[in-house]
Amino acid sequence: MKTGKMKLKALALMLLIAILLPPLSLADGSGQWAVVKGTSTLNIRSGPNTEAAWLGKAYEGDWVEILTTETNGWHYCHVLSNGIYGYMSGNYLSTGGKTPSSSQNIGVVNNPVPTQFLNLRAFPSYSAQVLGIFYNGVTCQILSYNDGWYYVYVNGIYGYFRSEFIRLQGGQQTGKAVIATGNSGKLNMRSQPLASAALLGQFSNGTRVDVLLKGNSFWLVEINGLQGFMASSFLREEGAEPLPPVKPDPAPVTKGYAVVSNPSAASYLNLRETPSTAAKVLAQYYNGVRLEMIEQGEIWCHVYGKSSGKNGYVMTKFVTLYGLPSVPTGTVSNGSSYVNLRTQPSKKTGTVIQRVWSGQTVTILIPGGEWTKIRYNGSEGYMMSAFLK
């Protein structure tokens, strides 16, 4: 019995070693190179899914060698910074390649369900106004990243996409760079983003290079058809074709304003994350404070407080409106079709009350992110915000 148990334990150990060790034929620098982009950390797992065992993590800018072809959006990789082999989500791996210099920080809408769309929001918040809806395959230019949101330029509009629904496209090229060693010496080009990697060539100070991909410490470059890695500290970037002009101030677009008017001068008004008295309080304002109006509603208003630098929701009955209509309205817009008015802000749980055809005017009760509560022909319910203008 003991001999049988020992054999089983030995077999289990051999299987574990076989799983954890990299395939020898692949761990030779022959894979495709990529850089972790769009997230501060990226998990490394034992299998191609989020349920697999966690092996470690890589950081944004880390160089990764992709050793196998994509499997359900995942890649089997070797992370140079920590030596770990495992599976990583391809959504956060940017691959190199020669692309036009104007192709900078390109993302592609990548919903897990192809029939669904992705909301472009005015601010990095699920409660922010929806500026447009985009389906899989639509490309955007990524301008910045912050806490799970990409600030993007898409179809002539600036806004925010959730980063997990954007697949980074290869070619984070920024144009040309010049070798600047600071002396008359030459800069080494290597086969991998490592100082110990094989030497491919040496190039003189002042030589211009094509930048194909940027990572921590090293850039993937091309010189006269030869591709390799150079230390970024000795490269000076130049001649990048500019992106469309970025709005200098991401403050919300507002129309009119409201002044806090609490019943008691000693009390304050809560600015909440979502239009609910149970929602998180973002700021508190006393009487007389001015709030810029983002979206007006009869019950709740979406406002921006300059003093706090935050946007959120306040109850309309506790503010006085200026430069705004007495009744907030919107127009249904869905081509020549209709939009469903539902009992709940959900396609699954909200039953259809009635159909509201394009061109009809509705009263806005509670402006929301994906859904807006409205009144139409005596009925109150929820309509998708993307179809209200």
N, C-alpha and C positions, 0 to 999 in steps of 0.2 A: 504493500500500500504506500509506504513512504517513497519507494522508488518511483511509483506512478505519479505521486504528487510532485516530486522533484522534477520529473520530466515535463509535467504540465506547466510548472512555474518557469522552467527554462524556456519552453516554447513561447509562453506569454511574454517573457523578457525579450526574446528574439524578435517577436512581432512588434513590440514597442520600439525597439531600436530601429527596426526597418521603417517604421512610420516617421520617427523623428529625424533620422539621418537623411541628408539630401541625396538625390540620385547622383552618383559620381560622374556620370556622363554629362550632366547638366551644369554642375557647379564649377564651370571653367571659364566664366566670363563670356560665354557664347550666347547668352540670352538677350532679350530686349531690355534696354534701360529705361527707367521711369523715375519720376520724382513725386513724392507725396505732396499733394496740393489740395487746398480747399478745406482743410481741417487741421487743427493744432496737433492732434494725435490720431493715429490709425491703428486699430487692433490687428494683431496677427493671430490666426486661429489654426487649429489642427485639421479643419475641414472647410469646404467652400460654403459656409453658411454661418449665421450669427449664433446658432446653437452649439457649434463646435467648441472644443476646449480652447481657452485663451492661453496663448503662448508668450505674449509680450506685446509691445507696441513700437511703432515708428513715429517720428515727429515730422512736422511739415518741413519740406526741403530735403529730407533724407533721400539718399539714392537707393533705389531698389532694382534688383535684377529679376525680371519676369522670366521664369524658367519653363512654364507650360502655357498652352493656349487657354483662352478664357473659358470658364465653366460657370454658366449662370451668373455672369457678371463678376466672377471671382478669378484671381490668378494665384498660381503657386509661385512664391517669390523667395528671394534671398535678400535680406536687409543688411546692407554693408555696415551700418553704424553699430549694430549689436550682434551680427552674425547669425541671427535667427532665420530659419527656414519655415515657411508656413503659407497659409492662404490669406489674401488681402482683397478687399473690395476694389474692383477696377474703377468705381466711380470717383475714387480719390487718388488715382495714379495717372499722372500726365506723362505721356510718352514723347520722345523726341522724333525728329524727322525734318527734312528740309521743306519749309513752307514759305510762302511769300512773306516779306517783312511786315506787311500790314495785318497778318494773322496773329493777333495778340490776345492771349487769355480768352480763348473761345470755349464756351460751354454749350451743351446740347440738352434740351429738355428730355428727361428720361424717367417718365412715370412707370411704376411697376406694373400697372394695368394700362395697356395701350389706349383704351377707350376713354380714360380719364384725362382731365386737363390740369395744368398747373397755374395757380393764381400768381399774378404779378402784383405786388402790394406797394403802397405808397411809403410804408415804413417797415422796418424789420420786426413785424409783429403780426400774429394771426388775426388780431382785431383791426388791423389797418385796412384802409380802403383798397378795394380791388381795382387796379388800373386796366387789367386785361387778362384774358385766359389764353393759354398756349398749350398745344398738344405736342406729343413726342416728335422729335426731329427738328424742332425750331431751334435755331442757333442764337446765341447772345454773346455780347462782349462783357466779360467780367471785369469790373472796375475796382472792386475791393471785397474783402471778406470780413465778417464780424459776427462771432457767436452764432454760427449755424446759418447765416444768411449771406447771400451774394448780392452786392449792389451791381446792377447790370444795365446795359443799354440794349434794347431789343425793339425792333420795328419802329424806331424813332422815339421810344419811350424810355425814361429812366425809372427804375423801380427795384424791388427786392424779390428774389426767389429763395426758397429754402434750398440749402446746398445739397441735401441728400437726394433731391430730385433732378440734379444737374450732373451730367457726365462731362468731365473735362476732356476736351479734344486735343489730340497731339499737336505739337508745334507751338510752344510758348515762346516763339522767337521774338526777339526785340530788334532785329536788324543786325547792324555791324558792331564790332568791338575792335579795339586796337591793343596789341600787346604793349604793356607799359611796365617794364621791369625796373625802371629807374636807373638803369646802368646800361652798359654795352653788351650785357650777357644775353643769352637766349632762353626762351621758355620751353619747357618740355611738354610734349603732347603724349598722353598715356592711353593705354587700351581700356582702362577702367578708372572710375573716379577715386583713385587711391594713389598716394605718393609712391607706393611700392609696386605699382602695376608696370607692365611691360612698356618700354619706351618705343613710341611710334615715330618720333621725329623731334627736332629742335628748331625753333623759329625765332628770328631776330626781333629785337625791339622795334616797334613801329609797324609790324606786320598786321594787316587787317584780316579779321576772321568773321565768319558767319556764326552767330549764336543760335543754336538749335534748341537747347533746353538748359534751364538754370536750376542748380541744386546747391545744397550746402557745401561750401569750400571749392567745388568744381563746377565748371560749365561744359556741356557737350558742344563742341564747335566743329566747323569744317573749314579747311584751308586747301584750295586747289583740288577738291574732290576727296581729300583725306579727312575722315572724321575721327575724333578722339576727344579726350578730356584734358582741360587745362585748369590750373589753379585760378580761381576767380579774382583773387587779390592782385593778380598781375594783368588783369584785363580791364580796359576802360571802355565802357559802352558809348556808342555814338550813332547818330543818324537813325534813331528809331522813328518810324512813321507814327505820328500821334493818333491817339484814340479820339473819338468825338469829344468835344469839350464837356468836362464834368461840371455839373452844377456846383458852384463854390460853397453853397450852403444847403444842406439836406433838410432844412426846416420845412415843415409841411406847407402846402399851398392852402391858404385860408381865404375866406370871404366873410366879411363882417366880423363882429366880435360879441362877446357876452361879458357882463360884469356880475360878479358874485353878489347875490342879494339874499342872504340868510334871514330868516324871521327874527333871529336874535343877533345883535352885533357881537356878542361874546362867543357865538358858535362858529364853526368852520364847515366848509364844504369839502367832501372827499373827492379826489380825482381817482377813479378806479380803472383797473387794467381792462376790464370788460364791462358792458352795460348790465351790471348786477350788483345789488347791495351786499352780496356775499363775495364779490371779487376782491382781489388784492388792492390795497390802497397805495397809490403811487405818490401822492402829494396831498396837502391840505391847504385850503385858501380861506382867508377871512374876507369879510365884506369889502367891496370896492376893488378887488383884484380883477384885472382884465384878462380874459381868456380868448385866444384867437379861435374862431370857428372853422373846423375842418368839415364836419358834416352835421347838419341840424336835424333834430328829431323832436316830435311832440313830447316824448317821454324822457329820452336820453339824448344828449348831444356829445359828439366826438370833438374834443377841443385840444388846443395846444397851449400850455402855460409857459411863457417865456422865462418867468422867474425860476421855474424848476427845470426847464429844458425837457419836459416830459409831455407826451400826449396820451390821452385816455378819455374816460367818459364821466360826465357829471349829469345829475338829474336836472332836467330843464326847468322844473318849477322853482329851483333855487338860484336862477340866474335871470338877469334882464338882458334882452337881445337888442342889438343895435345894428342897423344896416342889413337887416334880414327880414324875410317875409314872415307874416304872422302865422301862416300855415306852410310848413315845409313840404314840398312836393317833388316827385320824380316822374320821369317818362319811361314807360316800358319800351325796350329796344331789343328786338330779336328778329331782324329782317322783316319778312312778311308773315311770320309765325306768331306764336303765343308763348307765354311763360306761366308755369303753374304756381298758384298760390296755395301754400301748404299749411297744415296745422302746426307743424314743428319745423325747426331749421335743419331738416334732414330728408334726403330722398328715400331713405329706408323706413324711417318711423313716422314721417310726416305725410298724412293723407292729403290728397288734393281737394281743396275747397272749391276752386273754380279756375278756369283758364282766363288769363288776362292778355288780350291781344296787343301787339306792338302799336305804339302811338297813344295808348291810354295813359292818363295822368292818375297817379296814386299819391296818397298822403304818407309821408315818412314818419313812422312812430319811433323806431329805434334803429339808427344806422349801425351796421355791423361790418364784420370782415367779409366772410363768404356769404352770409345771409343778412337780409334787412327785413325788419318787421314793418308792415305797411297796413293801410286801410284802403279798401276799394269796394265801392257799392255796398257799404254797410258791413262788410266782412273784414275781419282782422286776421292776418296770418303772415307767413314768411315767404320771401321771394329771393332768389339768388341775386346778390348784389351786382354781379357782372352784367346783368340784363337791365339794370336801371341807370338812366342817364339824367 
